[in-house]
Amino acid sequence: MANYVIAAVDDIFFASKIRGTAEQLGVKVLFARTVDAVMEAAGDDRPSLIIADLHSQKIDAIDLAKRLKSDEQLSPIPLLGFFSHVQTELKELAEGAGFERVMPRSAFSGRLADVLRSASASRDPGIVGS
């Protein structure tokens, strides 16, 4: 896996936060606006992590997880999703679809630097975001 991250995020606040934090850390982030774009980018050069906003208006994160995890070549790529902490059913749905880690938005924001640093430094999906 390559040391870069794909962000399937269309929320301006979170996209800006991810971009700014990644730039500070020297981590390469590719923003994808559709499930097909994520699949294509991941297939070209597998990223070390895919981050998805579970509330995205443009990207169906559950469909993304199902498609990635059903692809033998792409299934090892770790998925991290973030969501509104009050929607626990969405968290359960995401985990059932294949997300290895699902975090409330506040925790994601607070731990973003560690998540990106871990993704860029490691190819071991078990420690991403720990």
Contacts in CASP RR format, 6 or more apart in sequence:
PFRMAT RR
TARGET T0000
AUTHOR 0000-0000-0000
METHOD contacts of the structure
MODEL  1
MANYVIAAVDDIFFASKIRGTAEQLGVKVLFARTVDAVMEAAGDDRPSLI
IADLHSQKIDAIDLAKRLKSDEQLSPIPLLGFFSHVQTELKELAEGAGFE
RVMPRSAFSGRLADVLRSASASRDPGIVGS
1 46 0 8 1.000
1 47 0 8 1.000
1 48 0 8 1.000
1 76 0 8 1.000
1 77 0 8 1.000
1 123 0 8 1.000
2 45 0 8 1.000
2 46 0 8 1.000
2 47 0 8 1.000
2 48 0 8 1.000
3 27 0 8 1.000
3 28 0 8 1.000
3 48 0 8 1.000
3 119 0 8 1.000
3 120 0 8 1.000
3 121 0 8 1.000
3 123 0 8 1.000
4 27 0 8 1.000
4 28 0 8 1.000
4 29 0 8 1.000
4 30 0 8 1.000
4 45 0 8 1.000
4 47 0 8 1.000
4 48 0 8 1.000
4 120 0 8 1.000
5 22 0 8 1.000
5 27 0 8 1.000
5 28 0 8 1.000
5 29 0 8 1.000
5 30 0 8 1.000
5 47 0 8 1.000
5 48 0 8 1.000
5 49 0 8 1.000
5 50 0 8 1.000
5 51 0 8 1.000
5 116 0 8 1.000
5 119 0 8 1.000
5 120 0 8 1.000
6 29 0 8 1.000
6 30 0 8 1.000
6 31 0 8 1.000
6 32 0 8 1.000
6 38 0 8 1.000
6 41 0 8 1.000
6 42 0 8 1.000
6 47 0 8 1.000
6 49 0 8 1.000
6 50 0 8 1.000
6 51 0 8 1.000
7 15 0 8 1.000
7 18 0 8 1.000
7 29 0 8 1.000
7 30 0 8 1.000
7 31 0 8 1.000
7 32 0 8 1.000
7 50 0 8 1.000
7 51 0 8 1.000
7 52 0 8 1.000
8 31 0 8 1.000
8 32 0 8 1.000
8 35 0 8 1.000
8 38 0 8 1.000
8 50 0 8 1.000
8 51 0 8 1.000
8 52 0 8 1.000
8 53 0 8 1.000
8 56 0 8 1.000
8 59 0 8 1.000
8 61 0 8 1.000
8 64 0 8 1.000
9 15 0 8 1.000
9 18 0 8 1.000
9 31 0 8 1.000
9 51 0 8 1.000
9 52 0 8 1.000
9 53 0 8 1.000
9 56 0 8 1.000
10 33 0 8 1.000
10 53 0 8 1.000
10 56 0 8 1.000
10 57 0 8 1.000
10 58 0 8 1.000
10 59 0 8 1.000
11 53 0 8 1.000
11 55 0 8 1.000
11 56 0 8 1.000
14 53 0 8 1.000
14 82 0 8 1.000
14 105 0 8 1.000
14 108 0 8 1.000
14 109 0 8 1.000
15 31 0 8 1.000
17 109 0 8 1.000
17 112 0 8 1.000
18 29 0 8 1.000
18 51 0 8 1.000
18 112 0 8 1.000
18 116 0 8 1.000
19 29 0 8 1.000
19 31 0 8 1.000
21 27 0 8 1.000
21 112 0 8 1.000
21 113 0 8 1.000
21 116 0 8 1.000
22 28 0 8 1.000
22 29 0 8 1.000
22 116 0 8 1.000
24 113 0 8 1.000
25 113 0 8 1.000
25 116 0 8 1.000
25 117 0 8 1.000
25 120 0 8 1.000
26 120 0 8 1.000
27 116 0 8 1.000
27 117 0 8 1.000
27 119 0 8 1.000
27 120 0 8 1.000
28 120 0 8 1.000
29 116 0 8 1.000
30 41 0 8 1.000
30 47 0 8 1.000
32 38 0 8 1.000
32 41 0 8 1.000
32 59 0 8 1.000
33 58 0 8 1.000
33 59 0 8 1.000
34 58 0 8 1.000
34 59 0 8 1.000
35 59 0 8 1.000
35 60 0 8 1.000
35 63 0 8 1.000
35 64 0 8 1.000
35 67 0 8 1.000
38 50 0 8 1.000
38 59 0 8 1.000
38 64 0 8 1.000
38 68 0 8 1.000
39 64 0 8 1.000
39 67 0 8 1.000
39 68 0 8 1.000
39 71 0 8 1.000
39 74 0 8 1.000
41 47 0 8 1.000
42 50 0 8 1.000
42 68 0 8 1.000
42 74 0 8 1.000
42 77 0 8 1.000
43 73 0 8 1.000
43 74 0 8 1.000
46 73 0 8 1.000
46 74 0 8 1.000
46 76 0 8 1.000
46 77 0 8 1.000
47 77 0 8 1.000
47 119 0 8 1.000
48 77 0 8 1.000
48 78 0 8 1.000
48 119 0 8 1.000
48 120 0 8 1.000
48 122 0 8 1.000
48 123 0 8 1.000
48 128 0 8 1.000
49 77 0 8 1.000
49 78 0 8 1.000
49 79 0 8 1.000
49 80 0 8 1.000
49 115 0 8 1.000
49 119 0 8 1.000
49 125 0 8 1.000
49 128 0 8 1.000
50 64 0 8 1.000
50 68 0 8 1.000
50 77 0 8 1.000
50 78 0 8 1.000
50 79 0 8 1.000
50 80 0 8 1.000
51 80 0 8 1.000
51 81 0 8 1.000
51 82 0 8 1.000
51 115 0 8 1.000
52 59 0 8 1.000
52 61 0 8 1.000
52 64 0 8 1.000
52 65 0 8 1.000
52 79 0 8 1.000
52 80 0 8 1.000
52 81 0 8 1.000
52 82 0 8 1.000
52 99 0 8 1.000
53 59 0 8 1.000
53 61 0 8 1.000
53 81 0 8 1.000
53 82 0 8 1.000
53 83 0 8 1.000
54 61 0 8 1.000
54 62 0 8 1.000
54 81 0 8 1.000
54 82 0 8 1.000
54 83 0 8 1.000
54 87 0 8 1.000
54 90 0 8 1.000
54 91 0 8 1.000
54 94 0 8 1.000
54 102 0 8 1.000
55 83 0 8 1.000
55 84 0 8 1.000
55 90 0 8 1.000
61 81 0 8 1.000
61 94 0 8 1.000
61 97 0 8 1.000
61 99 0 8 1.000
62 93 0 8 1.000
62 94 0 8 1.000
62 97 0 8 1.000
64 79 0 8 1.000
65 79 0 8 1.000
65 94 0 8 1.000
65 97 0 8 1.000
65 98 0 8 1.000
65 99 0 8 1.000
66 97 0 8 1.000
66 98 0 8 1.000
68 74 0 8 1.000
68 75 0 8 1.000
68 77 0 8 1.000
68 79 0 8 1.000
68 98 0 8 1.000
69 75 0 8 1.000
69 79 0 8 1.000
69 97 0 8 1.000
69 98 0 8 1.000
76 125 0 8 1.000
77 125 0 8 1.000
78 100 0 8 1.000
78 101 0 8 1.000
78 119 0 8 1.000
78 125 0 8 1.000
78 126 0 8 1.000
78 128 0 8 1.000
79 98 0 8 1.000
79 99 0 8 1.000
79 100 0 8 1.000
79 101 0 8 1.000
80 99 0 8 1.000
80 100 0 8 1.000
80 101 0 8 1.000
80 102 0 8 1.000
80 103 0 8 1.000
80 108 0 8 1.000
80 115 0 8 1.000
80 128 0 8 1.000
80 129 0 8 1.000
81 94 0 8 1.000
81 99 0 8 1.000
81 101 0 8 1.000
81 102 0 8 1.000
81 103 0 8 1.000
81 108 0 8 1.000
82 102 0 8 1.000
82 103 0 8 1.000
82 104 0 8 1.000
82 105 0 8 1.000
82 107 0 8 1.000
82 108 0 8 1.000
83 90 0 8 1.000
83 91 0 8 1.000
83 94 0 8 1.000
83 102 0 8 1.000
83 103 0 8 1.000
83 104 0 8 1.000
83 105 0 8 1.000
84 90 0 8 1.000
84 104 0 8 1.000
84 105 0 8 1.000
85 104 0 8 1.000
85 105 0 8 1.000
85 106 0 8 1.000
91 102 0 8 1.000
94 102 0 8 1.000
95 102 0 8 1.000
100 125 0 8 1.000
100 126 0 8 1.000
100 128 0 8 1.000
101 128 0 8 1.000
101 129 0 8 1.000
103 111 0 8 1.000
108 115 0 8 1.000
111 129 0 8 1.000
114 129 0 8 1.000
114 130 0 8 1.000
115 128 0 8 1.000
115 129 0 8 1.000
118 127 0 8 1.000
118 128 0 8 1.000
118 129 0 8 1.000
118 130 0 8 1.000
119 128 0 8 1.000
119 129 0 8 1.000
122 128 0 8 1.000
END
